[in-house]
């Protein structure tokens, strides 16, 4: 009973990475396999810079999907490692949210810099 409680507690705490990691992988694979062909406001990596022209749009879709795939795999791995180590609840939450937020911020910064270099 205690083991089930500890597993459930760890699952809840690591939930952002357990959910977001595989979600990043699935979304990135979908956008790599079926990238949006034309600039649109619905599907794909959409920022002012990426939507400025077709060349930037195509590059942004490819770059962001590749980065998102790597980040999704890293987040999934970190979530899996979270089950192996006995960390305090607060530390697990901080690590989980740090990986999540830093991954998203890195995705935008890296992609935007690469698009900027195209011009």
C-alpha positions in Angstrom: 0.0 0.0 0.0 2.8 2.4 0.9 4.6 1.5 -2.3 1.5 2.4 -4.4 1.2 5.7 -2.6 4.8 6.5 -3.2 4.5 5.6 -6.9 1.4 7.7 -7.3 3.0 10.6 -5.4 6.0 10.5 -7.7 3.8 10.2 -10.8 1.8 13.2 -9.8 5.0 15.3 -9.1 6.7 14.3 -12.3 3.5 14.6 -14.3 4.5 17.7 -16.3 7.5 15.8 -17.7 5.8 12.5 -18.0 3.0 14.1 -20.0 4.9 16.9 -21.9 7.9 14.8 -22.9 6.0 12.2 -25.0 3.6 15.0 -26.2 6.6 16.9 -27.5 7.9 13.8 -29.3 4.5 13.1 -30.9 3.9 16.7 -32.0 7.4 17.0 -33.4 7.2 13.8 -35.3 3.8 14.9 -36.8 5.3 18.3 -37.8 8.4 16.6 -39.3 6.3 14.1 -41.3 3.5 16.5 -42.2 5.0 20.1 -42.1 2.6 22.9 -42.8 3.3 23.8 -46.4 1.9 27.4 -46.4 2.1 30.1 -43.8 -1.0 29.8 -41.6 -2.2 30.9 -38.2 -3.4 27.5 -37.1 -0.7 24.8 -37.4 3.1 24.9 -37.0 5.7 27.2 -35.3 4.0 30.6 -35.6 5.8 33.8 -34.7 6.1 37.1 -36.4 9.5 36.3 -37.7 8.6 32.7 -38.9 5.5 34.0 -40.7 7.4 36.9 -42.5 8.1 34.9 -45.6 7.9 31.3 -47.0 11.7 30.6 -46.6 11.6 31.6 -42.9 8.4 29.6 -42.4 9.8 26.4 -43.9 13.0 26.7 -41.9 11.2 27.4 -38.7 9.0 24.3 -39.1 12.0 22.1 -39.6 14.2 23.6 -36.9 11.5 23.8 -34.2 10.4 20.2 -34.9 13.9 18.9 -34.5 14.6 20.8 -31.3 11.2 19.8 -29.9 11.9 16.1 -30.6 15.2 16.3 -28.8 13.7 18.1 -25.9 10.8 15.7 -25.7 13.2 12.7 -25.5 15.2 14.5 -22.8 12.1 15.4 -20.8 10.9 11.8 -21.0 14.3 10.5 -19.9 14.3 12.9 -17.0 10.8 11.9 -15.9 11.9 8.2 -16.0 15.0 9.0 -13.9 12.7 10.8 -11.5 11.4 7.4 -10.5 14.8 6.1 -9.6 15.9 8.8 -7.3 14.4 9.7 -3.9 14.2 13.5 -4.0 12.0 15.7 -1.9 8.7 16.7 -3.3 9.7 20.4 -3.6 12.9 19.5 -5.4 11.1 17.2 -7.9 8.5 20.0 -8.7 11.3 22.6 -9.1 13.3 20.3 -11.4 10.2 19.3 -13.4 9.1 22.8 -14.0 12.7 24.0 -14.7 13.1 21.4 -17.4 9.7 22.2 -18.9 10.1 26.0 -18.9 13.7 26.1 -20.0 13.0 23.6 -22.8 10.2 25.8 -24.2 12.3 29.0 -23.8 15.3 27.3 -25.5 13.0 26.2 -28.4 11.9 29.7 -29.1 15.3 31.4 -28.7 17.1 28.8 -30.8 14.6 28.8 -33.6 14.3 32.6 -33.7 18.1 33.0 -33.9 18.3 30.4 -36.7 15.5 32.2 -38.7 17.2 35.5 -38.1 20.5 34.1 -39.6 18.6 33.2 -42.8 17.9 36.8 -43.6 
